[in-house]
Amino acid sequence: MDLLEKVKESLTQVIDTETGMDVMRMKLVRDLRVDEHGDIELTFRPSSVLCPLGFQLGINIKEAVLNVPGVKSVQVHVDGFIHAEQLKKILEEMD
């Protein structure tokens, strides 16, 4: 299994508690890219602009990817969320 597949598998463990579905199945993670050095880039788009779980899901997504062996860094872009800038700052501080 390559690193991209491992990252996708890890993200299936991040569950939206309101729906009981994982973030990959809900298509909340988009533009997932992995380079040869283990640097990951993705876009997180919550299910709604006012998603009450937006912060927690964003944090859980970054943690899930960081915990995959071989991952060196994770950059999470946040799109379509009223608190996108605040969430980006929190996610950047997690490095």
Secondary structure, 3 states (H helix, E strand, C coil): CCHHHHHHHHHCCCEECCCCEECCCCCCEEEEEECCCCEEEEEECCCCCCCCCHHHHHHHHHHHHHCCCCCCEEEEEECCCCCHHHHHHHHHHCC
